[in-house]
Amino acid sequence: MKQGLEEKLSTSTARRKDRDILRNFVIRKDLIEDLNEFAFSTSNENHVMAFYTLELVCEKKLKLFVPFIDSFCEVLPKLKNDSTIRPATKICFFLAKSNHRKNGISLTREQEHNIIEACLDRLIQNEKVAAKVYAMKALFVFGKKYRWIHEELKNILPQEYPNQSAAYRSATKHILKKLNK
């Protein structure tokens, strides 16, 4: 099956329809372990498509991802490609939301720390807007448990505000409004 997944990854496009087909294939054939192997291997030519697919698997069935969170936390700071950073940061947001819910998944303190650190790095580094927005959203959720994060967001977000796109400014405005309630 791993070879079948690799072939599908290499012949797919980034179009949503193709990624949905891949997501369904991975879930139906129980190939989450193989998908993670491709995604976390930054030298693999299917690394980007695997991350695109992994994002959609996590969106639909996050609990399948739980056994791989430690590996995800290890690879997270090593990601350099914009095309993997955005889906990885979105996965961080999914994890933060689920961790905060009563019947969601439970992250260890170390996993929380690793994800928080990676999101803070993404927020202050020169990343694309989508990655920054998902990072700030994840940090906002984690800040409900760790109050210091909200204080950091209040300091960081206004600094970038004037130099960013309308999408970034809109997300920042929304988060700052919630922080100042």
C-alpha positions in Angstrom: 0.0 0.0 0.0 2.9 2.4 0.7 3.9 2.3 -2.9 0.3 3.0 -4.0 0.2 6.0 -1.7 3.5 7.2 -3.0 2.2 6.9 -6.6 -1.0 8.8 -5.7 1.0 11.6 -4.0 3.4 12.0 -6.9 0.6 12.2 -9.5 -1.7 14.5 -7.5 -2.0 18.3 -7.7 -2.6 20.8 -5.0 -6.2 21.3 -6.2 -8.7 20.7 -3.4 -10.4 17.9 -5.3 -7.2 15.9 -5.6 -6.3 16.5 -2.0 -9.8 15.3 -0.9 -9.4 12.2 -2.9 -6.0 11.5 -1.3 -7.4 12.2 2.2 -10.2 9.7 1.7 -7.8 7.2 0.3 -5.5 7.5 3.3 -8.4 7.2 5.8 -10.1 4.4 4.0 -6.9 2.3 3.5 -5.6 3.2 7.0 -2.4 4.7 5.6 -1.9 7.5 8.1 1.5 6.0 9.2 2.8 6.0 5.7 1.4 9.5 5.0 3.2 10.8 8.0 6.4 9.1 7.0 6.3 10.9 3.6 5.3 14.2 5.2 8.0 14.2 7.9 10.7 13.2 5.5 11.7 16.7 4.2 14.0 15.3 1.6 11.2 13.2 0.0 9.9 14.5 -3.3 6.3 13.9 -2.0 6.8 15.7 1.2 4.7 18.8 0.3 1.8 16.8 -1.1 1.9 14.6 1.9 1.6 17.6 4.2 -1.3 19.0 2.1 -3.0 15.7 2.5 -2.1 15.4 6.2 -3.8 18.7 6.9 -7.1 17.4 5.5 -6.8 14.1 7.3 -6.3 16.0 10.6 -9.2 18.3 9.8 -11.5 15.4 9.3 -10.1 12.7 11.7 -7.6 14.4 14.1 -7.6 11.4 16.5 -5.8 9.3 13.8 -2.9 11.7 14.1 -2.4 11.3 17.9 0.3 8.6 17.7 2.4 10.9 15.4 2.3 14.1 17.4 5.8 13.6 19.0 7.3 13.1 15.5 5.3 16.1 14.2 6.7 18.2 17.1 10.3 17.1 16.1 9.9 18.0 12.4 7.9 21.2 13.0 10.9 23.6 13.6 12.8 22.0 10.7 10.2 22.9 8.1 11.5 25.5 5.6 9.2 25.2 2.6 6.3 27.6 2.6 4.1 24.9 1.1 4.6 22.7 4.2 4.7 25.4 6.8 1.1 26.5 6.1 -0.5 23.1 6.5 1.7 22.3 9.5 0.7 25.5 11.2 -2.9 24.7 10.4 -2.4 21.3 12.1 -1.1 23.1 15.1 -4.3 25.1 15.2 -6.4 21.9 15.0 -4.3 20.4 17.8 -4.7 23.5 20.0 -8.5 23.6 19.5 -8.9 19.9 20.2 -6.6 20.1 23.3 -8.8 22.9 24.7 -12.1 21.0 24.2 -13.5 18.8 26.9 -13.6 15.6 24.8 -10.7 16.5 22.5 -7.3 15.0 22.4 -4.9 15.7 25.2 -1.4 17.0 24.4 1.4 16.5 26.9 3.0 19.6 28.4 6.1 18.9 26.2 3.9 18.7 23.0 2.1 21.9 24.0 5.5 23.6 24.6 6.9 22.5 21.2 3.8 23.6 19.3 3.7 27.0 21.2 7.4 27.6 20.5 7.0 26.7 16.8 3.9 29.0 16.4 5.7 31.9 18.1 8.6 31.4 15.7 6.2 31.4 12.7 4.5 34.5 14.0 7.7 36.5 14.3 9.6 35.2 11.3 9.1 36.3 7.7 6.4 33.8 6.9 3.5 33.9 4.5 0.2 35.4 5.9 -1.7 32.1 6.2 1.0 30.5 8.3 1.1 33.6 10.6 -2.7 33.6 10.9 -2.9 30.0 11.9 -0.1 30.5 14.3 -1.8 33.4 16.0 -5.1 31.4 16.2 -3.3 28.4 17.8 -1.5 30.7 20.2 -4.7 32.4 21.1 -6.3 29.0 22.1 -3.2 28.0 24.0 -3.3 31.4 25.8 -6.5 30.3 27.5 -4.4 27.9 29.5 -1.1 29.8 29.6 -2.0 33.5 30.2 1.5 34.7 29.3 0.8 33.8 25.7 -2.0 36.4 25.5 0.4 39.0 26.8 2.9 38.0 24.1 0.3 38.3 21.4 -0.7 41.7 22.6 2.9 42.8 22.2 3.8 41.0 18.9 0.6 41.5 16.8 0.6 45.3 16.7 4.2 45.5 15.7 3.6 43.6 12.4 0.2 45.2 11.8 1.1 48.2 9.6 3.4 46.2 7.3 1.2 43.3 6.6 -1.6 42.4 4.1 -5.3 43.1 4.6 -5.9 39.5 5.5 -3.2 39.6 8.3 -4.6 42.9 9.6 -8.1 41.5 9.7 -7.0 38.4 11.6 -4.9 40.5 14.0 -7.7 42.9 14.6 -10.0 40.0 15.4 -7.6 38.4 17.9 -6.7 41.7 19.6 -10.4 42.4 20.0 -10.8 39.1 21.8 -7.7 39.7 23.9 -8.9 43.1 25.1 -12.3 41.9 26.3 
